Amino acid sequence: MLVLSAVDGSESARFAARWAAENVVGPTDMLHLLAVLPPHFTPPVPKAVDTYAMSGLEEQRRVDVERADSLLAACAAECCEVVPEGRLFLSKVMAHGGASGVGESVLEEAADRRAALIVLGSRGMGAVKRSLMALIGLGSVGDYVAHNARCPVAVVPLPPAARAAAAGPAATQEGPRQVCVAVDASPAAQQALRWALARLMAPPARASLLHVVSVARSVPLPMVEDGAAAAAVLEAQRWSEAKQEALAEAAALCEAALEQAAIALGRVAASTRALEPEGGASGAGEAVCRYVRELHGDILVLGSRGLAELQRSLLPLLGLGSVSDYCGLHTKYLCSSMLARKDCAHARVHQARYAVVVVKGEAVPAAM
C-alpha cells in the first residue's frame, strides 16, 4: 500500500506525516511525502518591463522549490525514524489555479501514483471560521480532498500546544490502542468495520482494544392533550418500551459486529455499547463523541453515506446532517476518526484534537 502525505510549512502537516508513519504505514507499505508548490501566474505587463518581471517570477519559483525541498527533507528526517529510507519517497507538484487548487493537485498526484491513503494536516478551523472562509472562496484543503478523493483520506489535527510541547510531535502512547467503531445497519458502516479490522486490528498492527458502539434510533416523545393523565401514562409506557426496543436493536448490531471481528481475527479483546442519542439534530454524533471522550479513545471509525456537496449543504437546513462531519468537528482530544463509504475511500482529520479518516470503497484493503 502507498500512503501519500501532503506537507506544507505548518506544524500540523509535519505532525500528520509522522502520524501516518506511526499509525497507518505497515511493514510492507510505502510512504510518499508530497509538497505542493504555489501556482505560477504570469501577470500581463508592458513589453518594456516584461524581462524584469519574468526574472522576478523565476526567482520566486526558485525560492519556492528550495523551500519545498527543505521542508520535504525535514519531514523525511522525522519519518525515517519509523519508515526505512527504501520505503520513503519525496516529490513536488505545482498547485492548480483557483481556491481548490492545492486540493486538486493532491488528488491528481494520488490518482497518478494509485495511493491507497492520503494523509493531510489540519489547521483546526472551527465550524464558523470554516463557513466564513468558504464564502470568500477559500476553505479547508482537508475538507476538499476528503469530499472528492477516490481513495482513503486522513486529515490529522495537531495536538494541543501543551501536549505537543511535552510529548513532541513523535509522541506515541503506551499500552494498547483504543479503537472505537460506530456501526449501524448501513452498508457504509459495515465497510467501516471491515476496514478497521483489516487495517487497525489485524497483525502485525499495533496491539489494540476494539470497542463497538451503536446509537439507537431516536424515539419521538409522546404528545397528549392537557389533562389526559391516563393517556399520558399509557403513552409514556409505550415510549419507554419503544426506547428499550431501539436500544436492543443497537445492542444486536454491536454483537453482530463483534461476531464479525471474531471470525476475521479469532480471539479479540473487545467491548460493546448501545448508546442513547442525545437531544437535537446532532444527537447521534454527540452520543458517539461523548462515548469516545469518556473512553479516552485513540481512533474512531465511522461510516459515511457519501452525501454529495449539495446534500451536505441542504440537510442542516432541515435539522439533519452528516454524523461523520459532526464528530470531526466536535471530538476534543487526540484520536483518529475513520469514516467509510461504499463507493470510494478517503480519510480526513480536523483540529478538533483528533484525526479523521474517511474510507470509501468496495474493496477492503489487505491487512498490514
N, C-alpha and C positions, 0 to 999 in steps of 0.2 A: 504494500500500500504506500502511496506517495501522499504525504501531508504537506500542504502548501501554507506557509505562514507569511502573511504580508506585514512588513515592518516599515515604520517611519521613524522620526526622531523622538517620539514620545516614549515615556517610561512604560505606558500601558502596552505599547506594541512589543517592546523588548520583553516585558513580563509574559505576554501572550506566547511569544516564541519559546520561551523557556518552559512555560506551562505545557505547550504542545510536546516538547521533548520529554518531559517527565510523565505526562499523563496519557497521551494517545499514540505516541510513536513506539511501536513494538520492536522486538529484536531484529526482525527482518524488514522493517519499514524504512522508508527514506523521508528525510525532512528537507524541504526546499524553501529557502528564505528568499522572499521577493521584495524588492524596493521599487516603488512606483515614482518615476521622475515627473516633475511638473510638465504640463503640456507646453509645446513650443509654439508661441504665437509670433507671427511676423506682422507688426503693425504697418499700415500704409504710411510711408514717409516720402518727402520730396527727394528727387534724384540727387540733389546736392548733399544730402546728409545720409543717403542710403548706405554708403560704405561704412560710415561711422556707426550707424545704428546696428548694422549686421555684425560688426565686430563686437559691439556690446552684448548682443544676443549670444554670440558664440562663447564669449567669456562667461556669461551666466550659465550656459549649458555645461561648460567645463566645470564650473563650481558645483553645479547640481550633481554631476556624475561623481566628482570627488567626494562630495558629502554622502552620496548613496553608498559608494564603496567603503567609506569609513564606517558607516552605520552597519552595513552587512558584515564587515569584519568584526565589529564589536559584538553583534548578536551571535555570530558563529563561534566566537571565542567562549561565550557563555554556554551555548548549546553543545559544544564539543565535549563538555564535561559529562554529558549524558549520551549523546549520539556520536558514534565514531565518525571521523572525517570522511571515510569512504561512503557513508550514507547521508552526508550533508552537502547540499548544493546551494549555490548563490546565483541570482540573476537580477537584472534591471529591465524594466519596461517603461515606455512612455505613457502617461495618462491620456485618455481620450478627452476631448473638449466637453464642456458642459458641467453642470452641477454634479452629475453622477459619473464623471469621467474616471475617477480613481476606481470606483466600484466596477465599472465596465472593464477596465484594464485587468483587474484582479480576476474577474470571471473569464475573460478571454484567455489569460495565461493558464488558469486552472483547467479550462477545456482543452487547450493545446497539449498540456502535459498529462491530461487524464488524471488529475488529482482526485483522490478518494475523500479528502477532507481539507477544508480551508479554515485557517485559524487567523482571527483578527483581534486586535486590541480594541478596547472601548474607552472613550474619554469620559464616559459617565454622565451624559446629558440626561436630565430628568424629563418627564413627560411634557411639561410646559415648554422647556427650552427646545426639546426635540420638535415640538409642533411649530414654534415660532421660527426656528431655523428652516423648516420645510416651506414655510410661507414665503421666504425670501430666496427660495431656490437652492438652499443648502440643506444639509441634513447629515445623518449618520451613514458612514460607509458600511458599517456593520449591518445596519438595517437593510440597506440596498442589496448587499450581497446575500444576506440571509433570505430575503424575499424572492431573489431571482436566480440563485445558484441551482445547478442541477446535480450537485454533489453535497455531501455533508459540510456544514459551515459552523465553526465555533467562534463566538465573539466573547473574548475573555476580559473581565474587568481588572483593574489594578486594585489590590487590597488597600484598606485604609492606610494612611501615611504612617501612623504609629506602628502598625503591624508590619508594614514593609520595611521600616527602618530597623525594627527589632529582629525580623527574621531574614531580611534580604530578599531579593527577587527570586532566588532559587530555593526558597524555603519549601520543605516538604513536611507534612505532618507525620507523626509517629503513630504506629498502630494501624489496624485495618481501616480501609477507606469506607466511608458510609455512602452507599449508592441507593438512592430512592427512586423508584419507578412508579409514576402515577398512571393507572390503567382505567379504561372503561371498555365498553363493548365495541368500539370502533376499530376498523382495520388499522388506522394510524397508530392507535395505542398498542396494538399487537406488534406492529412493526417496531415501535419504540422499544418494547420489551425484548424482542429478538435482537435488536441492535445492542442493547445494554448487555445482554447475556454474552453475545459474541465478542464485543469489543472491550468490555469492562470487567467481566466476571470470569471468562474462560482463561485457563492457564495459557501462557505464563504471565498474565496480567497481575498487577499488584493485588495482594490479599484484600478482599472487600467483603463487607456485610451488605446483604440485599434487603431492602425494605420496600415492600409493595403496598401501595395505598390506592384507594378508590374513593372518589367523592360521590356520595349518594345523590340521586336525583332530588331536586327541590320539590317539596310538597307544599302547595299553597295553604295558607291559613284559612280556616273556615270562615264564612260570612253568614251571620244570622241576624235576625231582626232584634232590636232592643226589647228587652222584657221576656224574650223566649228562653227562659232559663233551661227548660228541659231539652229544647232543641240545641242549645249551646253545649250542654253536657254531652249529648249524643254526637254532635259534630266534632267536639274535642276528642272524644274517644276514637272516632273514625280517623281523625287526623293523626292521632298517636299511632294507631295501627298502620296507617299508610306510611308513616315515617319509619317505623320499625321494619316494614316490608322493604322500603327503599334501602335501608342500612343492610338488610340481609342480602339484597341483590348485590350491593357493593362488596360485601364480605365474600360472596360467592365468586365474584370476579377476581378478587385478590387470591383466593385459594386456587382458582384455575391457573392464574399466573405462576403461583408457587409450584404447582404440579409441572407446568411447562419448564420452569427453571430446573426442577429435579430431573426431568427427562433429558434436558440439554447438558447439564453439568454433573449429574449424580448428586451426591450429598452436598448441600449448600447451606451456609449459615444465613437464615432469613427470618423475617417477621412480616406480618400483615396488619393493616389497619383500615377499617371503613370509617370515613370521615363524614361529618355532617357539613353541608355547605353553610358558609357564613351568609349574613344578610346582604341584600343588594345584588346588582347585576354581576359583580365580580366575586360572587360567593364561592364558586368552585376554586378560582385562582387563589383567593385569600386563604381558604381552608388548606390548600396544598402548601402555600408559603408558611403559614403558621406551623404546620406539622414539621416541615423541614427545619425551621428555626429552632423548634423545641428539640428536634433530633440532633442538632448540630451537624447536619449532613454535609457531605462534600460534593456530591453530584446528584442533580435532579434530572430525571429523564421523563420527558413528556411527549405525547403525540400531537402532531399538528394536522388539522384537517385541510390545510392547503388553501386558505382563503386568498382570493385574488385581491389586488390592491383596492379596487372599488368596494368589494365586500368588506374588507378590513376597515375602510373609512366610514362606511354607512352603518354597519352594525352597532357601533357605540351610540349612534343617534336613537336606536331602538332599545337602548339599555342592555345590549348584548356586546359581544366582542370576543377576542382571542384569549383563551386561558394562558396559552404559552407567552403571549406578549405581556400579559399582566404579571406572570411570575418573573419574567425577565426584568421588569421594571421595579418590582416591589420586594424581591428577596434581598435582605440587607446584610449578607455576610458572604464570605468566600465559598463558593461551591460552583458546580457546573450544571447547567440545565440542558439536557439533551431532548430535542423535540423531533419526532419522527413523522414523516408524511409518506403516504403510499405511492406518490407519483414521482418523487425525486428526493434528494437528500441534501441537507445543509445544516449548519450549526451556527449559533450566534451567542454572544456573551455581552451583557451590559455592565456598566459600572455600578450596578445595583449590588455590588460586592460579590458577584458570583459569575461564573462563566456559563453561557447558554449555548448548547449545541443543538441545531435543528437537523434532523435526519429525514430526508425524503427519498425513498427509493424502494423498488420492489425487491431487489436483491439484498440479502443480509450479508455484510462484509464478513470475511473469514475471521476466525479468532486470531488474536495477536500471537 
